[in-house]
Amino acid sequence: MPTTIGSAARRSSRVPVNVNILVTSLAPGAKFSEVCQTTVVSAHGCAMRSPLQLPAGAPLHFHNQDGRETTAQVVSCQPVGSERNTWMLAA
């Protein structure tokens, strides 16, 4: 059953966990491939710190240290702090 927060329904619980994953952009012409660390994961997505801003909708490939892989797309990418050298990316 979805968890309800305010008026929005959540499909699965969020779990705070730090996992390093290799994130590579699949967008044509994009040159982004970085190890990023998750901050929160769920059965349907995650949030992670990124050194670069990526546009919403950008297709991504994830690869973890255990060899598991999947694809996702950027849902949002917001600056962390005022320096704009770290971004919170939701996918």
N, C-alpha and C positions, 0 to 999 in steps of 0.2 A: 504494500500500500504506500503511495507517495506521502512524503512528509510535507506538511503544510507550514509555510513560513509566511506570515502576513496573508496576502491574497494569492501568492505564487505557490504552486505545488512542486515539490522536489521529487524526482524519480528514485533517487537513492541517497543514502547517508554520505556525508562528507567525512573523510578521515584525515586528520593531519599526519602527514608522513613525508619524510625527506628521502627521495630516491633520485639518483643521478641518471639521466637519460640523454642519449644523443638525439638532438632535434635537428632535422634537416628539412629545409623548405623544398616543396615539390613544385613551386610556382616557376614557370618558364623565366629564365634570366635571373632568378634570385640566387644569391650566393650566401646562403645562411646554413651553417652546420656547426652547432655548438653543443657542448654538454651543459645541460640546464638542470636545476634541482627543483623537484616538485615541492610544494608546500602543503597542498591539499589534494586528495584524490577521491574519486567516487567511481561507481560502476559505469558512469557515462562520460567522464571527463576528468580534467585536472587543472590545477593552477600551478604555475611555476615561475621562477625568476628567469628573466632573459636579459642579455646584455644589449639587445637591439629591439626596437619597436617593429612589430610585424602587423600588417593590415588585417582587419577582420575579414574572414573568408579565405585567407591564405591556406593552401593545403600543406600539411606537414607529415613527415614520417618520423616515428619514434622507434628507438632501438635501445633496450636496456642491457645491463651487464650479463644477464642470464640468457641473452640471445632472443628474447621475445620482441616482436615487432608489431606495429600497428600504424594505421594512418588516422589523421584527425584534421580538423581545420580550426583556425584561430577564431574564437568567439569575441574576445576583447583583448586589448593590450593597453594597460594604463601605467603611467610613470609611478615609480616608487620614490618618494621624496622630491625635492626640488631640483636635484642635479640632472635628472633625466639620463642617467647612465645605467639605470636598472629599471626594468619593466616587469609588471606582473601580467603574465600572459595566461589567458584562460582558453582551453581547447577541449 
